Amino acid sequence: MFEVWAPEAATVEVEIGGVRHPMTPGAGGWWSARVPGAGHGTDYRFRLDGGEPLPDPRSRWQPEGIFGPSRVYEHDRFAWGDGLWRGRGLPGAVLYELHVGTFTPEGTFEGAIEKLEHLVALGVDLVEIMPVPPVPGGRNWGYDGVDLWAVTGNYGGPDGLKRFVDACHRRGLGVILDVVHNHLGPSGDFLASFGPYFHPSASSFWGRAVNLDGPGSDEVRRYLIGNALGWLRDYHLDGLRLDAVHALRDSRAVHLLEEMATEVEALSAAVGRPLTLIAESDLNDPRLVTPREAGGYGLAAVWNDDVHHALHAAVTGERHGYYADFAADPAAALAKVLTSGYYHDGTHSSFRGRVHGRPAGHVPGHRFVCSAQNHDQIGNRPEGDRMDPRALRVAAGLLLTSPFTLMLFMGEEWGTRTPFLFFTDHVEARLREGEAERRRREFAGFGYDDWAGKAPDPGEELTFVRSKLDWGELEEEPHQAHLAWYRALIALRRARPELTDPRLDGVRAEHGATWLVVHRGTLRVVAAFGPEPFTVRPGPGRVLLASDPSVTLEGEELFLPPRSLAVLEVAPA
C-alpha cells in the first residue's frame, strides 16, 4: 500500500518503473494506492497534478540519494539479535558522541561496529550518533538532512543502522540518535510541494520555520512525532537528541515537545524499556525537563552549555564571544554551575545583551547532559581545534566527578590531535560557493573575528578527511596515558555512589581566583587552573587519582602543579 499526504493536490500518482498508477483520495488529504507486485525493494516516486516525480516524504530508503527515487523498505525483514536488551536510562550514565563518517577510516556503520569494544573498555553506557538521514553529496555533519525518515546510504542505509544498534545492544551499549525537526537542509527538500509543512511567514536561523501551529499543522506534527516513534520502535533506538528545540516555533497550548514526550512514554511502556528524549536548547529553561504533572514538558534531559562554557573558560583562559561572562571569574562560574545547574539563571548575558535563563537548582543533575567537548563546540571553531590535552584532563576530572549526565566527544578520551571541522558536499553550485562565506560570518558572530579567515573551505574533501580520527594514536604516548586517565575516572565514578548522586544541593564548592575544591561526600576534587602551582590543606586522607604525576600529598598538605587535578578521599568529619 502506497500512501501520501497531499491535501492541496487535485490528482496524485505513484510512478513505478515508468508506469503511473492513480491514487485514491481519502480523508484529511491522504491518498492511497495498491500496486500488485510492489514490495520490499521496489523503487517509486509520486507525481502531484502531473508534475515532476518526487520522493516520498516518509521514504525509508533513498539508495540513490536525495534526488533519486524512494525504495520500499519493510522493517520486519531484519532479524534482530538483541532480544535480551532491556535498555539504559540516563541517571549515572556516560554518553559518547560520534560522527559515523569520521569515526573510522571506513566512515560506515560497519566500521563503527569494529570499534565498539574500545567504548566498552572505556566504560561508556550510551553511544550518541550525529544525524543519519540522506544529505547532499557524500559527506556532511548531518544537519542538512532531508527525507527525515530514511538512513543515508553513505553510512550503510537502514540495514546498516540496525546492525550497528544490534551490535551495541549485544555489548551492553544503548544508542541515542541526533534528530533534526526544526529545519530541513537547503538541497533536496521537496516537503513544501506536498503540503503546508512550513510556516507561511515565520523563519528560523536556518530558513523556513516548520509549521507547528498554523493551518494544516496537525498533520505536520504527526509527521514529526511519527518520525520520532519510528526511530525508537523500528530501529530499536534507546533515545533521541532533539536538535535546537528553541527553534521550534509553537504557540499551541500543548507544545510539540510535550506531545512528543507523551507519545514516547506510551511507546516505552509498550516495548518495556526506557526511551529517552534529550533536548538541545539555548533557553536555560528547566520547564523542558520538569515533569508534565508539575507543568513541564516532561523531557528526560537537556544539553547544558553553561557547564561547558564554564569549564572551557576556566581551563583555557579564552574570553571571546559567549565565554566572556564565564571568564570574568572562571572559578566562581564553575562553582555556580556545579551546584546550581545554570550560570545564566536570570542573570545578564553580555553575549545576548539581555537577562537570560531561570533557576534550575531543584532539577536532578542527571537531567543535564554536560560535556567538555562536543561536535558544536569543536566544529564551530574556525580551525576545528580541540582542547589542549593537559587542560582537557582537568576538565574531564571535574566533569566525570560531577552530578550530571556526562558526554564525551569521539577521540577526546585519548587526546586526539585530529580536528573536527565543518564540512559539506553540496551538489548545487550556489550552495557550494556560498557555504564558506556563510560560515565565516557565523564565526565572527561567535567572536572569532580575527580567526574566521583561517577556516578551511567546508566543501573541500580534504576538510572532511582531516576530521577523521587517527586510531593509530592509541599506540603512542602520551595518548595511552590520557586514555588511562579517562578509564580511571569513569571506573571511579562507577565505584563511588556519591559521584553519581544527582542532587545538586549535595554538592559544595570552594574557590579562589585560580583554584576550585568540590566536595562530594568524603571525596574532594581539587583543580588548579593557573600557571602557578597550588597548595591546599583538604584534611587527612589519600589521593585516589591525579592528572599529573607531580601531585603530592604530604601529611595534610596537597601540592598541585599548574593546570592539574586530584581526587582525594578524606576522613569523615
MARFI-743570 format. One line per field, with one value per residue (C-alpha): residue number from 1; residue in one letter; x, y, z. Coordinates in nm, 2 decimals. Layout:
N
num <- NUM_...
residuo <- A_...
xx <- X_...
yy <- Y_...
zz <- Z_...
//
This chain:
573
num <- 1_2_3_4_5_6_7_8_9_10_11_12_13_14_15_16_17_18_19_20_21_22_23_24_25_26_27_28_29_30_31_32_33_34_35_36_37_38_39_40_41_42_43_44_45_46_47_48_49_50_51_52_53_54_55_56_57_58_59_60_61_62_63_64_65_66_67_68_69_70_71_72_73_74_75_76_77_78_79_80_81_82_83_84_85_86_87_88_89_90_91_92_93_94_95_96_97_98_99_100_101_102_103_104_105_106_107_108_109_110_111_112_113_114_115_116_117_118_119_120_121_122_123_124_125_126_127_128_129_130_131_132_133_134_135_136_137_138_139_140_141_142_143_144_145_146_147_148_149_150_151_152_153_154_155_156_157_158_159_160_161_162_163_164_165_166_167_168_169_170_171_172_173_174_175_176_177_178_179_180_181_182_183_184_185_186_187_188_189_190_191_192_193_194_195_196_197_198_199_200_201_202_203_204_205_206_207_208_209_210_211_212_213_214_215_216_217_218_219_220_221_222_223_224_225_226_227_228_229_230_231_232_233_234_235_236_237_238_239_240_241_242_243_244_245_246_247_248_249_250_251_252_253_254_255_256_257_258_259_260_261_262_263_264_265_266_267_268_269_270_271_272_273_274_275_276_277_278_279_280_281_282_283_284_285_286_287_288_289_290_291_292_293_294_295_296_297_298_299_300_301_302_303_304_305_306_307_308_309_310_311_312_313_314_315_316_317_318_319_320_321_322_323_324_325_326_327_328_329_330_331_332_333_334_335_336_337_338_339_340_341_342_343_344_345_346_347_348_349_350_351_352_353_354_355_356_357_358_359_360_361_362_363_364_365_366_367_368_369_370_371_372_373_374_375_376_377_378_379_380_381_382_383_384_385_386_387_388_389_390_391_392_393_394_395_396_397_398_399_400_401_402_403_404_405_406_407_408_409_410_411_412_413_414_415_416_417_418_419_420_421_422_423_424_425_426_427_428_429_430_431_432_433_434_435_436_437_438_439_440_441_442_443_444_445_446_447_448_449_450_451_452_453_454_455_456_457_458_459_460_461_462_463_464_465_466_467_468_469_470_471_472_473_474_475_476_477_478_479_480_481_482_483_484_485_486_487_488_489_490_491_492_493_494_495_496_497_498_499_500_501_502_503_504_505_506_507_508_509_510_511_512_513_514_515_516_517_518_519_520_521_522_523_524_525_526_527_528_529_530_531_532_533_534_535_536_537_538_539_540_541_542_543_544_545_546_547_548_549_550_551_552_553_554_555_556_557_558_559_560_561_562_563_564_565_566_567_568_569_570_571_572_573
residuo <- M_F_E_V_W_A_P_E_A_A_T_V_E_V_E_I_G_G_V_R_H_P_M_T_P_G_A_G_G_W_W_S_A_R_V_P_G_A_G_H_G_T_D_Y_R_F_R_L_D_G_G_E_P_L_P_D_P_R_S_R_W_Q_P_E_G_I_F_G_P_S_R_V_Y_E_H_D_R_F_A_W_G_D_G_L_W_R_G_R_G_L_P_G_A_V_L_Y_E_L_H_V_G_T_F_T_P_E_G_T_F_E_G_A_I_E_K_L_E_H_L_V_A_L_G_V_D_L_V_E_I_M_P_V_P_P_V_P_G_G_R_N_W_G_Y_D_G_V_D_L_W_A_V_T_G_N_Y_G_G_P_D_G_L_K_R_F_V_D_A_C_H_R_R_G_L_G_V_I_L_D_V_V_H_N_H_L_G_P_S_G_D_F_L_A_S_F_G_P_Y_F_H_P_S_A_S_S_F_W_G_R_A_V_N_L_D_G_P_G_S_D_E_V_R_R_Y_L_I_G_N_A_L_G_W_L_R_D_Y_H_L_D_G_L_R_L_D_A_V_H_A_L_R_D_S_R_A_V_H_L_L_E_E_M_A_T_E_V_E_A_L_S_A_A_V_G_R_P_L_T_L_I_A_E_S_D_L_N_D_P_R_L_V_T_P_R_E_A_G_G_Y_G_L_A_A_V_W_N_D_D_V_H_H_A_L_H_A_A_V_T_G_E_R_H_G_Y_Y_A_D_F_A_A_D_P_A_A_A_L_A_K_V_L_T_S_G_Y_Y_H_D_G_T_H_S_S_F_R_G_R_V_H_G_R_P_A_G_H_V_P_G_H_R_F_V_C_S_A_Q_N_H_D_Q_I_G_N_R_P_E_G_D_R_M_D_P_R_A_L_R_V_A_A_G_L_L_L_T_S_P_F_T_L_M_L_F_M_G_E_E_W_G_T_R_T_P_F_L_F_F_T_D_H_V_E_A_R_L_R_E_G_E_A_E_R_R_R_R_E_F_A_G_F_G_Y_D_D_W_A_G_K_A_P_D_P_G_E_E_L_T_F_V_R_S_K_L_D_W_G_E_L_E_E_E_P_H_Q_A_H_L_A_W_Y_R_A_L_I_A_L_R_R_A_R_P_E_L_T_D_P_R_L_D_G_V_R_A_E_H_G_A_T_W_L_V_V_H_R_G_T_L_R_V_V_A_A_F_G_P_E_P_F_T_V_R_P_G_P_G_R_V_L_L_A_S_D_P_S_V_T_L_E_G_E_E_L_F_L_P_P_R_S_L_A_V_L_E_V_A_P_A
xx <- 0.00_0.14_0.01_0.10_-0.04_-0.10_-0.41_-0.38_-0.33_-0.61_-0.45_-0.17_0.00_0.27_0.52_0.69_0.92_0.80_0.43_0.20_-0.07_-0.35_-0.40_-0.74_-0.82_-0.92_-1.00_-0.77_-0.58_-0.44_-0.40_-0.35_-0.30_-0.24_0.00_0.02_0.37_0.52_0.70_1.04_1.30_1.05_1.16_0.88_0.81_0.50_0.36_0.13_-0.10_0.11_0.43_0.78_0.84_0.92_1.05_0.82_0.82_0.81_1.07_1.26_1.52_1.69_1.95_2.04_2.04_1.81_1.72_1.66_1.36_1.23_1.26_1.01_1.17_1.00_1.12_1.01_1.26_1.55_1.65_1.73_1.96_1.90_1.61_1.78_1.84_1.63_1.75_1.96_1.83_2.03_2.09_2.46_2.53_2.83_2.75_2.99_2.90_3.04_3.00_2.98_3.16_3.47_3.48_3.66_3.86_3.57_3.32_3.03_2.82_3.02_3.34_3.20_3.10_3.46_3.54_3.27_3.50_3.70_3.39_3.30_3.65_3.63_3.32_3.06_2.69_2.52_2.65_2.51_2.54_2.50_2.21_2.19_1.91_2.02_2.22_2.36_2.67_2.89_2.99_2.81_2.76_2.40_2.21_2.14_1.93_1.61_1.39_1.38_1.25_1.54_1.90_2.18_2.35_2.68_2.69_2.52_2.15_1.87_2.01_2.34_2.19_2.01_2.32_2.50_2.22_2.21_2.58_2.57_2.29_2.48_2.77_2.55_2.56_2.25_2.21_2.08_2.03_2.05_1.74_1.66_1.30_1.35_1.45_1.54_1.85_1.86_1.91_1.66_1.38_1.05_0.82_0.66_0.53_0.32_0.15_0.18_0.49_0.64_0.51_0.39_0.58_0.79_1.16_1.45_1.82_1.84_1.55_1.18_1.02_0.83_0.46_0.37_0.07_-0.08_-0.34_-0.27_-0.02_-0.20_-0.06_0.28_0.31_0.20_0.48_0.75_0.61_0.57_0.93_1.05_0.84_0.97_1.33_1.27_1.04_1.17_1.54_1.53_1.70_1.71_1.66_1.68_1.87_1.64_1.84_1.79_1.44_1.45_1.40_1.06_0.81_0.50_0.23_-0.01_-0.13_0.03_0.38_0.51_0.78_0.52_0.31_0.61_0.72_0.37_0.38_0.73_0.63_0.35_0.58_0.83_0.55_0.47_0.82_0.92_1.24_1.33_1.31_1.49_1.43_1.71_1.67_1.94_1.81_1.96_1.68_1.82_1.46_1.41_1.05_1.18_1.27_1.01_0.76_0.43_0.24_0.42_0.35_0.66_0.72_0.85_1.16_1.43_1.72_1.86_2.21_2.37_2.61_2.67_2.87_3.07_3.14_3.24_3.48_3.62_3.68_3.85_4.09_4.18_4.15_3.95_3.73_3.58_3.21_2.99_3.28_3.31_3.07_3.22_3.58_3.53_3.57_3.60_3.64_3.32_3.14_3.24_3.13_2.79_2.72_2.83_2.60_2.31_2.30_2.29_2.51_2.26_1.96_1.80_2.13_2.25_2.42_2.66_2.67_2.30_2.27_1.99_1.88_1.88_1.75_1.58_1.70_1.74_1.90_1.60_1.65_1.83_2.17_2.11_1.87_2.16_2.38_2.72_3.05_3.39_3.38_3.11_3.06_2.93_3.19_3.48_3.33_3.22_3.58_3.73_4.01_3.81_4.08_4.04_4.13_4.49_4.52_4.66_4.36_4.13_4.24_4.14_3.81_3.74_3.83_3.57_3.31_3.33_3.31_3.01_2.64_2.54_2.50_2.83_2.91_3.24_3.32_3.49_3.87_3.88_3.94_4.29_4.36_4.35_4.52_4.28_4.04_3.67_3.60_3.27_3.23_2.97_2.94_2.67_2.59_2.44_2.70_2.52_2.52_2.87_3.01_2.83_2.89_3.24_3.14_2.83_3.05_3.29_3.01_2.89_3.24_3.25_2.92_3.08_3.36_3.62_3.66_4.04_4.03_3.74_3.98_4.17_3.87_3.92_3.66_3.38_3.33_3.69_3.72_4.04_3.84_3.64_3.95_4.14_3.84_3.87_4.01_4.36_4.32_4.70_4.75_4.63_4.96_5.16_5.24_5.11_4.78_4.79_4.83_4.55_4.32_4.42_4.31_3.97_3.92_4.02_3.78_3.49_3.58_3.59_3.25_3.11_3.27_3.16_2.79_2.84_2.97_2.65_2.43_2.22_2.12_2.28_2.22_2.46_2.75_2.96_3.24_3.51_3.72_3.98_4.09_4.26_4.16_3.84_3.77_3.45_3.30_3.12_3.06_3.41_3.57_3.74_3.81_4.08_4.16_4.44_4.37_4.65_5.01_5.14_5.15_4.88_4.88_4.58_4.50_4.20_4.24_4.39_4.32_4.47_4.50_4.28_4.35_4.58_4.60_4.98_5.24_5.38_5.07_5.18_5.01_5.24_5.06_4.75_4.91_4.83_5.06_4.93_5.14_4.99_4.68_4.63_4.36_4.34_4.06_4.11_3.93_3.93_3.84_3.48_3.43
yy <- 0.00_0.34_0.64_1.01_1.33_1.59_1.79_2.06_1.83_1.75_1.43_1.21_0.92_0.68_0.60_0.26_0.16_0.44_0.34_0.58_0.44_0.67_0.72_0.74_1.04_0.98_1.17_1.45_1.50_1.14_0.95_0.57_0.30_-0.07_-0.18_-0.56_-0.69_-0.39_-0.47_-0.46_-0.32_-0.15_0.20_0.46_0.83_1.04_1.29_1.57_1.71_1.56_1.74_1.62_1.29_1.35_1.12_1.01_1.25_0.93_0.74_0.48_0.43_0.66_0.44_0.70_0.99_1.29_1.34_0.98_0.75_0.62_0.25_0.03_-0.09_-0.35_-0.32_-0.67_-0.84_-0.76_-1.03_-0.87_-1.04_-0.80_-0.99_-0.97_-0.60_-0.41_-0.06_0.20_0.52_0.84_0.85_0.78_0.73_0.83_0.91_0.91_1.13_1.03_1.12_0.80_0.94_1.04_0.80_0.53_0.53_0.35_0.61_0.35_0.17_-0.15_0.04_0.18_-0.17_-0.27_0.00_-0.08_-0.29_0.02_0.20_-0.09_-0.09_0.29_0.24_0.41_0.34_0.51_0.59_0.91_0.93_1.25_1.27_0.99_1.09_1.15_1.46_1.63_1.45_1.21_1.40_1.62_1.67_1.55_1.87_1.93_1.62_1.58_1.26_1.26_0.90_0.75_0.65_0.77_0.52_0.69_0.50_0.18_0.25_0.13_-0.22_-0.07_0.13_-0.17_-0.38_-0.10_-0.08_-0.46_-0.48_-0.21_-0.38_-0.71_-0.54_-0.36_-0.02_0.19_0.41_0.76_0.93_1.30_1.41_1.74_1.86_2.24_2.27_2.08_2.11_2.36_2.10_1.82_1.95_1.87_1.88_2.21_2.05_1.81_2.04_2.31_2.17_2.52_2.83_3.08_3.38_3.27_3.17_3.04_3.08_2.80_2.91_2.85_2.75_2.43_2.48_2.36_2.58_2.72_2.57_2.22_2.18_1.88_1.65_1.82_1.75_1.38_1.37_1.47_1.27_0.96_1.01_1.01_0.70_0.52_0.56_0.43_0.15_0.03_0.08_-0.02_0.30_0.40_0.77_1.08_1.40_1.67_1.94_2.31_2.29_2.66_2.70_2.51_2.79_2.66_2.88_2.60_2.53_2.18_2.23_1.98_1.86_1.78_1.60_1.40_1.32_1.18_0.96_0.83_0.75_0.54_0.36_0.30_0.12_-0.09_-0.21_-0.25_-0.05_0.32_0.56_0.89_1.23_1.48_1.84_2.08_2.41_2.76_2.88_2.77_2.69_2.40_2.36_2.14_1.87_1.94_1.65_1.71_1.66_1.97_2.18_2.10_1.93_1.60_1.55_1.33_1.58_1.89_1.98_2.23_2.46_2.67_2.38_2.35_2.73_2.75_2.45_2.58_2.93_2.80_2.56_2.75_3.12_3.21_3.51_3.58_3.55_3.36_3.28_3.64_3.61_3.29_3.41_3.72_3.49_3.13_2.95_3.12_3.04_2.67_2.66_2.80_2.56_2.26_2.35_2.52_2.37_2.70_3.00_3.23_3.16_3.51_3.69_3.93_3.77_4.01_3.79_3.82_4.17_4.08_3.88_3.51_3.19_3.09_2.90_2.52_2.42_2.20_1.98_1.65_1.66_1.36_1.58_1.79_1.64_1.81_1.79_1.93_1.89_1.82_1.85_2.21_2.34_2.20_2.22_2.58_2.69_2.81_2.55_2.28_2.25_2.06_2.15_2.11_1.76_1.89_2.13_1.85_1.62_1.88_1.95_1.57_1.53_1.80_1.67_1.30_1.37_1.60_1.52_1.54_1.30_1.31_1.31_1.26_1.35_1.09_1.09_1.31_1.01_0.96_1.34_1.30_1.57_1.54_1.84_1.82_2.07_2.18_2.00_1.97_1.83_2.04_1.93_2.27_2.53_2.82_2.64_2.51_2.85_3.04_2.79_2.91_3.28_3.19_3.00_3.29_3.53_3.27_3.25_3.63_3.61_3.37_3.62_3.47_3.79_3.76_3.38_3.35_3.37_3.06_2.83_2.58_2.56_2.33_2.19_2.07_1.69_1.75_1.93_1.61_1.38_1.58_1.53_1.15_1.01_0.86_0.54_0.48_0.74_0.49_0.30_0.61_0.81_1.04_0.92_0.59_0.78_1.01_0.72_0.56_0.88_0.87_0.50_0.56_0.85_0.65_0.35_0.57_0.71_0.36_0.26_0.56_0.63_0.99_1.07_0.96_1.13_1.37_1.61_1.95_2.06_1.79_1.94_2.21_2.41_2.64_2.85_3.12_3.31_3.00_2.70_2.50_2.24_2.04_1.83_1.51_1.32_1.21_1.29_1.62_1.71_1.98_2.16_2.42_2.63_2.89_2.90_2.87_2.56_2.54_2.41_2.33_2.15_1.93_1.73_1.39_1.14_0.98_1.06_0.83_0.99_1.26_1.41_1.48_1.26_1.56_1.58_1.50_1.48_1.52_1.50_1.72_1.94_1.87_2.01_2.05_2.17_2.42_2.30_1.98_1.80_1.54_1.34_1.27_1.06_1.24_1.10_1.16_1.47
zz <- 0.00_-0.10_0.10_0.09_0.24_-0.02_0.08_-0.19_-0.49_-0.74_-0.86_-0.72_-0.89_-0.78_-1.05_-1.06_-1.34_-1.56_-1.51_-1.34_-1.11_-1.00_-0.63_-0.45_-0.23_0.13_0.45_0.56_0.24_0.23_-0.10_-0.14_-0.40_-0.41_-0.68_-0.74_-0.72_-0.54_-0.22_-0.05_-0.29_-0.53_-0.64_-0.67_-0.68_-0.65_-0.91_-0.79_-1.05_-1.33_-1.22_-1.18_-0.99_-0.62_-0.34_-0.07_0.24_0.45_0.25_0.45_0.18_-0.07_-0.23_-0.50_-0.27_-0.21_-0.58_-0.66_-0.62_-0.29_-0.23_-0.04_0.29_0.51_0.87_0.96_0.73_0.96_1.20_1.54_1.79_2.09_2.25_2.59_2.58_2.85_2.78_2.96_3.12_3.18_3.56_3.62_3.25_3.04_2.67_2.38_2.08_1.74_1.37_1.17_0.87_1.06_1.35_1.15_0.82_0.65_0.77_0.79_1.05_0.98_1.05_1.37_1.49_1.48_1.74_1.99_2.22_2.27_2.40_2.63_2.78_2.83_3.04_2.81_2.86_2.56_2.21_2.06_1.68_1.48_1.23_0.97_0.71_0.35_0.28_-0.03_-0.16_0.02_0.34_0.58_0.96_0.91_0.99_0.62_0.61_0.41_0.38_0.76_0.79_0.58_0.66_0.43_0.20_0.28_0.61_0.51_0.48_0.71_0.75_0.84_1.12_1.25_1.25_1.44_1.71_1.73_1.78_2.05_2.24_2.23_2.40_2.66_2.49_2.44_2.13_2.10_1.76_1.70_1.50_1.34_1.34_1.34_0.98_0.66_0.45_0.17_-0.10_-0.20_0.03_-0.15_0.15_0.06_-0.27_-0.07_0.18_0.44_0.61_0.66_0.82_0.56_0.72_1.01_0.97_1.18_1.16_0.90_0.68_0.68_1.01_1.03_1.06_1.41_1.49_1.16_0.93_0.84_1.12_1.28_1.01_1.02_1.39_1.33_1.07_1.32_1.61_1.39_1.28_1.64_1.73_1.41_1.51_1.86_1.76_1.42_1.48_1.85_1.95_2.32_2.28_2.06_2.09_1.96_1.78_1.87_2.01_2.08_1.70_1.71_1.68_1.85_2.01_2.09_2.45_2.43_2.28_2.03_2.28_2.54_2.29_2.17_2.53_2.60_2.29_2.36_2.72_2.59_2.35_2.63_2.82_2.52_2.44_2.81_2.82_2.89_2.59_2.64_2.48_2.52_2.40_2.28_2.40_2.43_2.66_3.00_3.09_3.34_3.22_2.94_3.19_3.45_3.47_3.30_3.62_3.75_3.44_3.24_2.90_3.06_2.86_3.01_2.98_2.82_2.69_2.94_2.75_3.06_3.22_2.90_2.88_3.25_3.21_2.89_3.02_3.34_3.18_2.86_2.96_2.65_2.69_2.34_2.24_2.48_2.71_2.83_3.12_3.24_3.21_3.43_3.73_3.59_3.92_4.06_3.74_3.77_4.13_4.04_3.76_3.96_4.24_4.05_3.70_3.51_3.53_3.35_3.56_3.54_3.51_3.25_2.95_2.78_2.47_2.43_2.56_2.80_3.10_3.03_3.19_3.51_3.83_3.80_4.12_4.20_3.89_3.93_3.78_3.55_3.36_3.24_2.96_3.00_2.81_2.79_2.41_2.16_1.78_1.81_2.05_1.84_1.49_1.54_1.59_1.26_1.27_1.44_1.71_2.02_2.38_2.49_2.64_2.97_3.01_2.89_3.17_3.43_3.25_3.24_3.61_3.70_3.47_3.55_3.92_3.88_3.94_3.57_3.28_3.11_2.74_2.57_2.21_1.99_2.03_2.34_2.56_2.41_2.35_1.97_1.76_1.47_1.44_1.38_1.11_0.95_0.61_0.34_-0.01_-0.18_-0.53_-0.62_-0.72_-0.54_-0.21_-0.25_-0.33_-0.06_0.23_0.32_0.34_0.55_0.79_0.82_0.91_1.17_1.32_1.35_1.54_1.78_1.85_1.62_1.42_1.38_1.31_1.07_0.76_0.89_0.84_0.56_0.28_0.40_0.05_0.01_0.05_0.25_0.52_0.57_0.55_0.81_1.05_1.05_1.38_1.37_1.57_1.53_1.80_2.06_2.01_2.12_2.43_2.57_2.42_2.62_2.95_2.86_2.79_3.12_3.29_3.13_3.21_3.57_3.61_3.47_3.69_4.00_3.90_3.88_4.22_4.43_4.46_4.58_4.23_4.05_4.32_4.11_4.39_4.32_4.68_4.79_4.60_4.78_4.61_4.74_4.51_4.47_4.16_4.00_4.20_4.29_4.56_4.51_4.79_4.70_5.03_5.16_4.82_4.74_4.38_4.37_4.05_3.98_3.66_3.68_3.56_3.92_4.15_4.41_4.77_4.98_5.31_5.24_5.56_5.63_5.35_5.04_4.67_4.46_4.12_3.99_3.64_3.68_3.85_4.03_4.25_4.61_4.95_5.24_5.57_5.52_5.25_4.89_4.62_4.26_3.97_3.72_3.54_3.72_3.92_4.20_4.36_4.73_4.98_5.32_5.66_5.76_5.98
//
